[in-house]
């Protein structure tokens, strides 16, 4: 018998929405290769999917675990459950990045790749298996990412921090105290989005003024961005999980929420490239994070009735959402290298490569889910979560 078996119904719509956002993230990263800077990104706000993921995560963690502590679940059991859920695919995502690493050395933004020895890649891979942020002195790509083999894993590092805070502190807080922290997080979000440089650190991010882009490094400005991006969304999602009266039921909730997510993530940059209008984009992102994402979660949690085709689509997207997000980015490194070495290739060639990599990412995610993640998690659960 498995200890702490979850008998609560799943929020299939929320799982499906995570999949919708993950698909857009992959497309955003593939388009980013050909985008002329932050102000001209083709799917301009795809990076906001991370902030949506954090809202979802806070809600799901609160819903799934809040009442288990009073039923005897200990802190170590909680951590084991989260490690079993998250870590196998984190390891696989890092393995994929290591396997493809030397194929990406032709890109000028990766200056360290061709000067890296094979044993250094293996050393970095082993370090990144722990999910600890890689020190900048060990960087082997040149972007100062906390995981240079798979840059997208940075957000999972913050996810782990959120889980640790939840286990030791957040689960014990009343809704009032949690609401106060949510308000603090909202203020930090506004400061970041409107580029109010109270710390003196944000001046270092000229490339992404009035956006929330960042969080993947350990420099002061990146840490401020990472903390900010985690704090409000995760805490807000956690608070919403404890306020069932705020859930909103609408017909065809999954499709309406999917449309809302897509619209938010693909809208062009607000205010364009004129520095005088940068605040407009910051205001847009603040509204999306502070208001629209929590609203979508409330609708998704309240509109649980689904059947037929909608359920199958939602189930598929939910199943592949996490493996897709955590394994796709090494393919983007490949695309960036290809685009550099074949800059004169016809447009159709670049389109075909991008579409092919998108389909490969989806197929790879599904294969990893079925052949690796689900069997391994089942085995680990049987071994580590047994009652005595």
N, C-alpha and C positions, 0 to 999 in steps of 0.2 A: 504493500500500500504506500502511496506517495504522501508524504507529509504536506499539509497545507494545500491540498488540492483545491483549485479554484472552481467553485460551483456556480459562480455568478455568470449571468449571460454576458456575452461579449457585445461591445458596441461595434457591430460590423460596419456601420457607416463611417465611424471614425477611422477604422482600419483602412477602409477604401479611400478615404480622403487623404490619408498618409500616402497611399499609392499614387493618387493623382498628383500630389505635390512632388513625389519622388520622380515621376515621369518628366515633369516640367523641369526639375533640377538637372536631369541628364541632358535634356534638350538645351537648357540654358548654358550648360558647360560646353556643349558641342558648338553652339552658336558663338560663344564667347571667344573662341579661337579667331573668329573673323570680325569681331566687333572692334571699332576704333575707339577704345577707351571706355571708361565707366559711363560717360554721358551718352555714348552711342551704342550701348549694348542692345542687341536685337530683341531678346526677351529680357527687358531691362531689369525687372524686379524679381527675377528667379531666385536670387539669393535670400529673399524674405521667406522662402520655404523653411529655412532653418528655424526662424523665429516661430513659425506655425508648428513645426515639429515639437518645439519646446512647450508650447501651450498644450498640445496633444499629450505629451509625455507627463506633464504635471497632472492633467485630468486623469489619465489612465492609471498612474501610480496611486493617486489618492483613492480612486474608485476601487482598484484591485486590492489595496493593502491596508487602508486605514483601519478597517474593522478586524484585521487579522491579529494585530498586536494584543488586543484584549482576549483573543482566543488562544493565546499561548505561543504565537510565532515570535521567535527570538531574532535579534539583529543578525546573527550569523546566518540563520536560515534565509532571511531576506536577501542578504548579499549573495548567498549561493544561488538563489533563484534568479537574481538579476545577472549574475555572471553566466549562468547557463543560458539565459535568454540572449545576452548580447555578445559574449566574448568569442564563441566559435566563429562567427562571421567576421568579427574584427580581425582575428588571426588570418582567415582566408583572404580578406581584403588586402592585408599586408603582404601575404604570400604572392598574390597576383601582382602587386606593385613591384615586388622584388624580381619576379620572373620576367617582367617587361622592362625593367629599369634601364638596361644598357641599349634598348631599342629607341630610347628617347634622347640620345645625346647630341642630336643635330640641331636642337633648338637653342638659339642664342640666350634665352632666358634661363637655360639650365647649364650654366657654365662649369659646374663641378662634375657633371656626369662622366665625361670622358677622362677625367683625371682620378676617378674612383677605382679602387681595386675591388676584385670580387669578394675578398674576405671582409672588406668594409661594408659591403652591401649586406652580407650575412650577419655581421655584428649589429648593424642598424636594425635589420629585420628582427633579430632576437630581442633587442631592446624595445622595439615598437610593439612586440607581442604583449608586453606588460601594460600598454596604453599610457605609460608615463610620457610626458612631453620630452621630445628629444632635445638635448642641449644644443644651442646654436653652433658650438664647436664641433659637433658631430654631423653637421649638415652635409649631405652628399649631392644635393640638387642645386642649391643656390637661392632658394626662396625662403629660407629660414622657417619652413613649416615644422610643426611639432611631429609630423610623420611624413618625411619626404618621399616615402614609397607610395603613399596614398593620402593626398592632402585632405580629402573630405572627412577623414577620421577625426579631425580636430573637434568637430561638434560632438562626437561621442565622448571625447575626453571631458567636455563640460557636462555631458549627460551623466557620466559617472560621478562627477562632483555633486550634481544635483541629487543623485541617489544617496550619496553619503550624507549630505545635509538633511535629506528627508529622514533617514534612519535615525540620526542622532538628535536632530533638533526639530525639524519642521512638522513631523507627525505629532509632536507633543503640543503644538501651538493651538490656541483657540482661534475661531474664525476672526475675532476682533484683532488679535495680534498679527494673524496672517494678513488681514486686510491692511494693516499699517505697513507691513513689509511690501505688499503689492503697491501701495501708494508711493513708497520710496522708490521701488523699481520703475514706476511710471515716470517719476521725476527724472531718474537717470536716463530713461529712454528718450525723453524730450531733450535733455541736455545733449545726448549723442546725436539725435536726428537733426537738431537745429545747430549743431556744431558749436555749442557754448563751451569754450575751452577753459573750464574752471580749474583743471588740473595742470594745464600747460602741456599735456601729452598729445592732444589731438592735432596739434599743428604739424605733426610728423606724417599725417595721412592725407597729403594733398591729392592723392590719386582718387580718394573716395569721400570728398567733402559732402556733408549733408546726406549721407547714407549710413546704414549700419554695417556695411561691408567690413569684415575683419573678425579676428578672434582666433586665428590659426597660428599665432606665434607667441613668444613669451616676452616681447618688448613691452614697455609700459603702456603704450597706446593700444596695443593689441590685447593686453590683459584687461584694460578698461572696457574695451569693446566687448570682449568675451563675457565678462561679468555682467555687463549691462544687457546683452542679448539673452543671457540665461535667466536673469533675476526676475524681471516682470513676467515674461511668458510662462515660465515654469510655476511660479507662485500663483499667478492668476489661474492657470489650469487646475492647480491643486485646490484653490479656493472654490472654483466652480464645481469641482467634484463633490464638495460638501454642501452645495446649495442646489438641491434637486428642483426647487421651485422655479429656477431660472431656465430650465430646459424648455425649448420651444419646439412644438410639433407642427410640421407642415407636410403637405402631401409631396411625394417625390423629393424628399429631403436630400437624398444622396446626390441627385442630379443638380438640384439648385445649388447645393453647397459646392459641388465640383465646379460649376460654372463660376461661382463667386471666387473660388481659389484661383482658377485659371485667369480670370479677369485681373485679379490683384497682382499676380505674378508676371504677367506679360505686358502690362500697360507700359507705354513708353515713359522715359524719364520726364517728370513734371518740371516745367520751366526751362527745359533744354539745356544748352551748354553755356548760357550766359551766367557768369558768376553772381550777378545781381539777383538772379532768380533761383539760386541754389536752395534757398530756404523753402521754396515751394515743394521741392522733392522731399526734403526732410519732414515737412508737415504731413505730406502724403504717407510716408513710411510710419510716422508716429501714429496716425489715425488707423492705418492697417494693423499695426501691432497692438495698440492699446484698445481698439474698439472692434475692428472687423474680424480678426482672428478669434477672439473670445466669442463673438456672436456666432461665427460659423460652428465652433465647437458646441455651443448651446443648442443650435439647430440640429447638428448631427447627433448629439446625445438624446435629443427629444424626439427625433423622427426615426425610430428604430424599426418600424414595420416595413419589410421588403420581401419581395418574392420574385420567382422566375428569373428573367434575364438580369434585372437590376442586382439581385443577390449574387448571381454568378460573376458578374463584372466586378462588383464590390469585393467579393471574396478573393478573386484573382489578384486584384490590385493590392489588397491588404496583405496577402501572402507574400508577394514579391517586393513590397515597399522597402523593407529593411535590407534584404540582400541586394537589391538594386542600388540603393543609396550607398552602401558601404563597399561595394566592389566595382563600381563603374568608373571611378576617377582615373585609375591607371590607363584606361582606354583613351581618356581625354589627353593625357600626356602624349600618347602615341599619335593622336590626331594633330596635336600642336606641332610635333616633330615632322609629320607628313606635310602639313600645310607649309612649313618653312622650306623643306627640301623640294617641294613640287609647287612652288608659288606660281609658276607659269602654266600649270595644268588647266585644261578647260573647266569652266564652272561646273559642268555636269560631273566631272570626276570628283570634285570636292563634295558635291551634293551626295553622290553615291557613297563616298567614304563615310560621310557623316551619318547618312541613313543606315548604312551597314553596321557601323559601330553602335548606333542606337539599338538596332535589333539584336546585335551580339550581346550588348549589355543586358537586355531583357532576358534573352535566352540563357545567358550565363547565370543570371540571378535565379532563374527558375530551376536550373540544374543544381546549383549550389544548395538551394532550399530543399529540394527533394532528395538529392543523393548524399548530401553532407550535413546540412544544418538540422533537419528534422530527426534523422537517425541518431546523430550525435547527442542532441538535446534529450532525446528519449533515453538513451543509454546513461547519460550523466544524471538525469533525474532519478532513474531507478537506482543508481549507485549512491548518489549524494543526498537524496531527499527521502530516504526510507525512514519510517518510524522505527524506534527501537522497541 
